[in-house]
Amino acid sequence: MTGTPTSLALTPRQVWKRARGLLIALTILIVAGILMAVLRSGDQHGRLDPRSADRYGSRAVAELLKGHGVTTRVVTTLDEATTAAGPDTTLLVAAPDLLTDHQQAVLRDSMDTSGGRTVLVAAGHASLETLTPGVSADTPAATEALAPQCSLPAAERAGDADMGGERYVTELPDTDACYRSDGLPTLLRVQGPPGGDTVLLGAPDILYNNRLDQRGNASLALQLLGSRTHLVWYLPSLSDPSATEGGGDREDGQGAGETSFLTLIPSGWLWGTLQLALAAVLAAIWRARRLGPLVTERLPVAIRASESTEGRARLYRKANARDRAATVLRTATRTRLAPLLGVPPAQAHAPDALLPAVSTRLTGTNPDAARETDLRTLLFGPAPTDDTALILLADQLDALEREVRTS
């Protein structure tokens, strides 16, 4: 019997019925994730890339600048960006907050000596202290149509534009603060060394392909990026060798190449995990709530023995426990037959003691070997293979007990 599955072993159908809810939910989550990734992948592809024609790309502004005689060069390393910077060059940094402390320091040195214009797109707390000392960022604002509200010629000529994002605070002299949101500028021009300046652009929307034809976005973008004959478009890259240099410059003593696992996880996932953990704790508290001590109570009615028998039978049927049900039926029959046959209770379940007594009672003084074989199968045989065989076994046991009692 070793290795033979018992009636308590789950059938494939039962496993499917129990696990299908979880599997369906997991499938829905996977499909939803794939669909969201597919739908959103096109939106983020080539973001702020002057070679991309997607809605969030910037190819349109690069083509307009080309028509005005401005050449656009895309670079992905800090060395290329600083080498190309010069008095006749505008350097646009697409995501300055992604630069390491070492990269920001090198870029700042280049800004001080190049004599050209540097445009920092959506620069925040992570980069302002190094790249534009004396300027800090306040709470970001939503992007919307804003009026220039300043004397910067480029902004006055462009008029209303889609501005917002980072809002800047400064007390530096010789600055132009434009497109104010709740009193704080979202475009700030800071005068630099002779011939050079730095433009802080709070939001990149005026550079997107899908926003360029709205309001004065195109005009403002062309004037900010087309003041020099050359435009160097710097897209920071993780493959930039300078990102792993100068790790000792960090205040926390952790090099740029020694980034911990937690720093690689977006903040949204961390907050989501915290919320799930809180929900799990609340669910555990809810499920484990105490309902008070147990109180004994007299039942209003007596429970019939048949109800207990029927309840156990339903449990056996639900678990397909035909072997256990057959064992209970045979054990009860043998227990009742033993006193009728004069067999001691201790030997009621021993085939060598019970079977000859039953056969002798039914056939007379000479036991029938064939009948004894049938009785062995009936009282000590294998478990029924289906419900029909189990019902037949119960009927045969009842018939045997009646025959013994009346013989």
Solvent accessible surface area in square Angstrom, and as a share of the most:
residue,aa,sasa,rsa
1,M,203,0.91
2,T,145,0.84
3,G,78,0.75
4,T,77,0.45
5,P,105,0.66
6,T,86,0.50
7,S,25,0.16
8,L,92,0.46
9,A,49,0.38
10,L,83,0.41
11,T,57,0.33
12,P,119,0.75
13,R,179,0.65
14,Q,36,0.16
15,V,73,0.42
16,W,128,0.45
17,K,104,0.44
18,R,174,0.63
19,A,34,0.26
20,R,106,0.39
21,G,47,0.45
22,L,133,0.66
23,L,83,0.41
24,I,91,0.46
25,A,48,0.37
26,L,92,0.46
27,T,75,0.44
28,I,107,0.54
29,L,125,0.62
30,I,93,0.47
31,V,72,0.41
32,A,40,0.31
33,G,37,0.36
34,I,100,0.51
35,L,101,0.50
36,M,111,0.50
37,A,62,0.48
38,V,95,0.54
39,L,134,0.67
40,R,142,0.52
41,S,67,0.43
42,G,42,0.40
43,D,42,0.22
44,Q,86,0.38
45,H,125,0.56
46,G,20,0.19
47,R,107,0.39
48,L,13,0.06
49,D,18,0.09
50,P,7,0.05
51,R,147,0.54
52,S,13,0.08
53,A,74,0.58
54,D,47,0.25
55,R,122,0.45
56,Y,48,0.18
57,G,0,0.00
58,S,0,0.00
59,R,116,0.42
60,A,35,0.27
61,V,0,0.00
62,A,13,0.10
63,E,90,0.41
64,L,70,0.35
65,L,2,0.01
66,K,145,0.61
67,G,71,0.68
68,H,132,0.59
69,G,55,0.53
70,V,9,0.05
71,T,78,0.45
72,T,45,0.26
73,R,124,0.45
74,V,39,0.22
75,V,3,0.02
76,T,53,0.31
77,T,30,0.18
78,L,4,0.02
79,D,105,0.54
80,E,67,0.30
81,A,0,0.00
82,T,32,0.18
83,T,107,0.62
84,A,26,0.20
85,A,23,0.18
86,G,10,0.10
87,P,101,0.63
88,D,72,0.37
89,T,7,0.04
90,T,0,0.00
91,L,5,0.03
92,L,0,0.00
93,V,0,0.00
94,A,10,0.08
95,A,31,0.24
96,P,1,0.00
97,D,55,0.28
98,L,130,0.65
99,L,8,0.04
100,T,28,0.16
101,D,64,0.33
102,H,39,0.17
103,Q,6,0.03
104,Q,4,0.02
105,A,47,0.36
106,V,52,0.30
107,L,0,0.00
108,R,64,0.23
109,D,92,0.48
110,S,16,0.10
111,M,13,0.06
112,D,57,0.30
113,T,116,0.68
114,S,18,0.12
115,G,15,0.14
116,G,6,0.06
117,R,27,0.10
118,T,5,0.03
119,V,1,0.00
120,L,0,0.00
121,V,1,0.01
122,A,37,0.29
123,A,0,0.00
124,G,2,0.02
125,H,133,0.59
126,A,64,0.50
127,S,0,0.00
128,L,3,0.02
129,E,145,0.65
130,T,47,0.27
131,L,0,0.00
132,T,5,0.03
133,P,70,0.44
134,G,52,0.50
135,V,8,0.05
136,S,57,0.37
137,A,9,0.07
138,D,54,0.28
139,T,91,0.53
140,P,84,0.53
141,A,24,0.19
142,A,81,0.63
143,T,47,0.27
144,E,90,0.41
145,A,52,0.40
146,L,22,0.11
147,A,41,0.32
148,P,19,0.12
149,Q,113,0.50
150,C,29,0.17
151,S,82,0.53
152,L,12,0.06
153,P,73,0.46
154,A,10,0.08
155,A,0,0.00
156,E,102,0.46
157,R,169,0.62
158,A,13,0.10
159,G,22,0.21
160,D,70,0.36
161,A,0,0.00
162,D,2,0.01
163,M,0,0.00
164,G,0,0.00
165,G,16,0.15
166,E,30,0.14
167,R,28,0.10
168,Y,0,0.00
169,V,62,0.36
170,T,36,0.21
171,E,171,0.77
172,L,61,0.30
173,P,105,0.66
174,D,105,0.55
175,T,39,0.23
176,D,26,0.13
177,A,20,0.16
178,C,0,0.00
179,Y,0,0.00
180,R,89,0.32
181,S,9,0.06
182,D,134,0.70
183,G,47,0.46
184,L,42,0.21
185,P,8,0.05
186,T,0,0.00
187,L,0,0.00
188,L,0,0.00
189,R,42,0.15
190,V,19,0.11
191,Q,78,0.35
192,G,31,0.30
193,P,45,0.28
194,P,131,0.82
195,G,54,0.52
196,G,2,0.02
197,D,13,0.07
198,T,11,0.06
199,V,0,0.00
200,L,0,0.00
201,L,2,0.01
202,G,2,0.02
203,A,3,0.03
204,P,23,0.15
205,D,18,0.09
206,I,0,0.00
207,L,1,0.01
208,Y,6,0.02
209,N,30,0.15
210,N,51,0.26
211,R,64,0.24
212,L,12,0.06
213,D,124,0.64
214,Q,67,0.30
215,R,137,0.50
216,G,9,0.09
217,N,0,0.00
218,A,26,0.20
219,S,42,0.27
220,L,0,0.00
221,A,0,0.00
222,L,34,0.17
223,Q,40,0.18
224,L,3,0.02
225,L,2,0.01
226,G,26,0.25
227,S,58,0.38
228,R,45,0.16
229,T,80,0.46
230,H,79,0.35
231,L,1,0.00
232,V,5,0.03
233,W,0,0.00
234,Y,0,0.00
235,L,26,0.13
236,P,31,0.19
237,S,35,0.23
238,L,184,0.92
239,S,93,0.60
240,D,4,0.02
241,P,89,0.56
242,S,14,0.09
243,A,20,0.15
244,T,94,0.55
245,E,85,0.38
246,G,32,0.31
247,G,17,0.16
248,G,74,0.71
249,D,90,0.47
250,R,78,0.29
251,E,178,0.80
252,D,92,0.48
253,G,62,0.60
254,Q,53,0.24
255,G,11,0.10
256,A,17,0.13
257,G,58,0.55
258,E,113,0.51
259,T,66,0.39
260,S,46,0.30
261,F,150,0.63
262,L,118,0.59
263,T,87,0.51
264,L,122,0.61
265,I,45,0.23
266,P,81,0.51
267,S,75,0.48
268,G,54,0.52
269,W,177,0.62
270,L,82,0.41
271,W,160,0.56
272,G,30,0.29
273,T,84,0.49
274,L,103,0.51
275,Q,119,0.53
276,L,132,0.66
277,A,51,0.40
278,L,107,0.53
279,A,55,0.43
280,A,61,0.48
281,V,81,0.47
282,L,101,0.50
283,A,49,0.38
284,A,59,0.46
285,I,109,0.55
286,W,147,0.52
287,R,172,0.63
288,A,76,0.59
289,R,132,0.48
290,R,207,0.76
291,L,158,0.78
292,G,40,0.39
293,P,116,0.73
294,L,183,0.91
295,V,128,0.73
296,T,136,0.79
297,E,151,0.68
298,R,225,0.82
299,L,122,0.61
300,P,126,0.79
301,V,108,0.62
302,A,97,0.75
303,I,112,0.57
304,R,163,0.59
305,A,85,0.66
306,S,53,0.34
307,E,79,0.36
308,S,73,0.47
309,T,91,0.53
310,E,85,0.38
311,G,27,0.26
312,R,139,0.51
313,A,54,0.42
314,R,160,0.58
315,L,122,0.61
316,Y,51,0.19
317,R,188,0.69
318,K,164,0.70
319,A,40,0.31
320,N,55,0.28
321,A,2,0.01
322,R,61,0.22
323,D,40,0.21
324,R,123,0.45
325,A,13,0.10
326,A,1,0.01
327,T,80,0.47
328,V,63,0.36
329,L,63,0.32
330,R,22,0.08
331,T,48,0.28
332,A,37,0.29
333,T,3,0.02
334,R,25,0.09
335,T,72,0.42
336,R,102,0.37
337,L,0,0.00
338,A,1,0.01
339,P,95,0.60
340,L,60,0.30
341,L,25,0.12
342,G,65,0.63
343,V,14,0.08
344,P,71,0.45
345,P,113,0.71
346,A,101,0.78
347,Q,86,0.38
348,A,3,0.02
349,H,81,0.36
350,A,37,0.29
351,P,41,0.25
352,D,120,0.62
353,A,30,0.23
354,L,0,0.00
355,L,0,0.00
356,P,49,0.31
357,A,25,0.20
358,V,0,0.00
359,S,0,0.00
360,T,52,0.30
361,R,87,0.32
362,L,30,0.15
363,T,53,0.31
364,G,38,0.37
365,T,124,0.72
366,N,119,0.61
367,P,70,0.44
368,D,62,0.32
369,A,81,0.63
370,A,67,0.52
371,R,71,0.26
372,E,42,0.19
373,T,84,0.49
374,D,88,0.45
375,L,4,0.02
376,R,102,0.37
377,T,78,0.45
378,L,25,0.13
379,L,0,0.00
380,F,51,0.21
381,G,19,0.18
382,P,109,0.68
383,A,47,0.36
384,P,19,0.12
385,T,115,0.67
386,D,66,0.34
387,D,68,0.35
388,T,104,0.60
389,A,35,0.27
390,L,32,0.16
391,I,112,0.57
392,L,99,0.49
393,L,11,0.06
394,A,28,0.22
395,D,81,0.42
396,Q,80,0.36
397,L,4,0.02
398,D,70,0.36
399,A,45,0.35
400,L,6,0.03
401,E,18,0.08
402,R,146,0.53
403,E,70,0.31
404,V,0,0.00
405,R,130,0.48
406,T,115,0.67
407,S,74,0.48
